[in-house]
Amino acid sequence: MKTLKGKIYSFGNNIDTDQIYPGRYLELTDHKDIGTHAMEGVDPDFSRRFERGGVIVAGSNFGCGSSREHAAITLKNAGVVAVFAKSFARIFYRNCINLGLPLIMVPDLDSFGLSEGKEIEVDLAAGILKTEDRVHKFLPLSEDILALIENGGVFSLYRK
């Protein structure tokens, strides 16, 4: 899964874990159920309009707030294949990588001109993002992180 394609879903700055996965659903334990509430705190219609395989593009400090793993679980189980942002909260970043969800930090993301609904193709190993009319470069993911992603996360990799 070094290459992925998806439709962009855009969000702004300081999207916290309670917006990604509202705390009122913390009693849910089935990951499929958790995935149905992705981004509900910032966009109540997200799960209805989201197409599995989509990519989230956000501003700075994505995933700030609590360190609970539910925020990462909900994105992965909703079918989000990657998140691009200017910056991420450290613990959220690690939770997503550990679950096999690629997060790509691009401080100058605004210069990419990515907008809601646009289709993109991403090569995680080469650090290339393509739209229909442009090619952008970003810092490629490390071999270790690519191994986690390709194997579905740290638990799957450990079992192998």
C-alpha positions as CSV (number, residue, x, y, z in Angstrom):
1,M,0.0,0.0,0.0
2,K,2.8,2.4,-0.8
3,T,0.5,4.1,-3.4
4,L,-3.0,5.2,-2.7
5,K,-5.8,7.1,-4.4
6,G,-8.6,9.0,-2.9
7,K,-11.0,11.9,-2.7
8,I,-10.1,14.9,-0.5
9,Y,-12.1,15.8,2.6
10,S,-10.9,19.2,4.0
11,F,-10.8,20.4,7.6
12,G,-9.2,23.4,9.2
13,N,-6.8,24.0,12.2
14,N,-6.9,22.6,15.7
15,I,-9.3,19.7,15.0
16,D,-9.2,17.9,18.3
17,T,-9.8,14.2,19.1
18,D,-13.3,15.0,20.5
19,Q,-14.2,16.5,17.1
20,I,-12.7,13.4,15.3
21,Y,-14.5,11.0,17.7
22,P,-17.0,12.6,20.2
23,G,-16.6,11.4,23.8
24,R,-20.3,10.6,24.0
25,Y,-19.5,7.4,22.0
26,L,-16.7,6.1,24.2
27,E,-18.9,3.2,25.4
28,L,-18.8,1.6,22.0
29,T,-16.3,-1.2,21.7
30,D,-16.9,-2.6,18.1
31,H,-14.5,-0.9,15.8
32,K,-17.0,-0.9,12.9
33,D,-19.5,1.0,15.2
34,I,-16.7,3.4,16.2
35,G,-15.9,4.1,12.6
36,T,-19.5,5.3,11.9
37,H,-18.9,8.4,14.0
38,A,-15.7,9.7,12.4
39,M,-15.4,13.5,12.3
40,E,-18.9,13.9,13.7
41,G,-17.9,16.5,16.2
42,V,-16.8,18.9,13.4
43,D,-19.1,17.7,10.6
44,P,-22.2,15.7,11.6
45,D,-22.8,14.7,8.0
46,F,-19.3,13.4,7.4
47,S,-20.1,9.7,7.7
48,R,-23.0,10.0,5.2
49,R,-21.0,11.9,2.6
50,F,-17.6,10.2,3.0
51,E,-16.6,7.6,0.5
52,R,-14.3,4.9,1.8
53,G,-10.8,5.4,0.6
54,G,-10.9,9.1,1.1
55,V,-8.0,11.3,2.3
56,I,-8.4,14.0,5.0
57,V,-6.5,17.2,4.4
58,A,-6.3,19.6,7.4
59,G,-4.4,22.5,8.8
60,S,-2.2,22.7,11.9
61,N,-2.4,20.7,15.1
62,F,-4.7,17.9,13.8
63,G,-5.5,15.4,16.5
64,C,-4.9,17.7,19.5
65,G,-6.7,17.1,22.7
66,S,-6.9,13.8,24.6
67,S,-4.6,10.9,23.9
68,R,-7.4,8.3,23.6
69,E,-6.9,5.9,20.7
70,H,-10.5,6.1,19.7
71,A,-9.8,9.0,17.3
72,A,-7.3,7.0,15.3
73,I,-9.6,3.9,15.4
74,T,-12.6,5.8,14.0
75,L,-10.6,7.2,11.1
76,K,-9.1,3.9,10.2
77,N,-12.5,2.1,10.5
78,A,-14.4,4.8,8.6
79,G,-12.1,4.0,5.6
80,V,-9.8,7.0,5.7
81,V,-6.6,5.9,3.9
82,A,-4.3,8.9,4.8
83,V,-4.3,12.3,6.6
84,F,-2.3,15.2,5.3
85,A,-1.9,18.2,7.7
86,K,0.5,21.0,8.4
87,S,1.2,19.5,11.8
88,F,-0.2,16.8,14.2
89,A,-0.5,16.3,17.9
90,R,2.3,13.9,18.9
91,I,0.3,11.2,20.6
92,F,-2.4,11.2,18.0
93,Y,0.3,10.8,15.3
94,R,1.8,7.8,17.0
95,N,-1.6,6.2,17.6
96,C,-2.5,6.4,13.9
97,I,0.9,5.1,12.8
98,N,0.6,2.2,15.3
99,L,-2.8,1.3,13.7
100,G,-1.4,1.5,10.2
101,L,-3.0,4.8,9.2
102,P,-0.5,7.0,7.3
103,L,-0.2,10.6,8.5
104,I,1.8,13.0,6.4
105,M,3.0,16.3,7.8
106,V,3.5,19.0,5.2
107,P,4.2,22.4,6.8
108,D,3.6,24.2,3.4
109,L,0.5,22.2,2.6
110,D,-1.4,25.4,1.5
111,S,0.9,25.7,-1.4
112,F,-0.4,22.4,-2.8
113,G,-3.7,24.0,-3.6
114,L,-5.7,20.9,-2.5
115,S,-9.4,21.3,-2.2
116,E,-12.4,19.4,-1.1
117,G,-13.6,16.7,-3.6
118,K,-10.4,16.7,-5.7
119,E,-9.0,13.3,-6.5
120,I,-5.4,12.6,-5.6
121,E,-2.8,9.9,-6.0
122,V,-0.1,9.5,-3.3
123,D,3.2,7.5,-3.4
124,L,4.1,7.2,0.3
125,A,7.6,5.8,-0.3
126,A,8.6,8.3,-2.9
127,G,6.9,11.3,-1.2
128,I,4.8,12.3,-4.2
129,L,1.3,13.6,-4.3
130,K,-0.4,14.0,-7.7
131,T,-3.6,15.8,-8.7
132,E,-5.0,15.9,-12.2
133,D,-2.8,19.0,-13.0
134,R,0.1,19.1,-10.6
135,V,2.7,17.0,-8.8
136,H,3.9,17.9,-5.3
137,K,6.7,16.5,-3.2
138,F,6.7,15.8,0.5
139,L,9.1,14.1,2.9
140,P,8.5,10.3,2.3
141,L,7.6,8.1,5.1
142,S,10.5,6.1,6.7
143,E,11.0,2.4,6.0
144,D,9.9,1.5,9.5
145,I,6.7,3.5,9.2
146,L,6.0,2.1,5.8
147,A,6.4,-1.4,7.2
148,L,3.8,-0.7,10.0
149,I,1.4,0.7,7.4
150,E,1.8,-2.1,4.9
151,N,1.3,-4.7,7.7
152,G,-1.8,-3.0,9.1
153,G,-0.3,-1.6,12.2
154,V,2.0,-2.6,15.0
155,F,-0.1,-5.5,16.3
156,S,-0.4,-7.1,12.8
157,L,3.3,-6.7,12.2
158,Y,4.1,-8.2,15.6
159,R,1.9,-11.2,14.9
160,K,3.7,-11.8,11.6
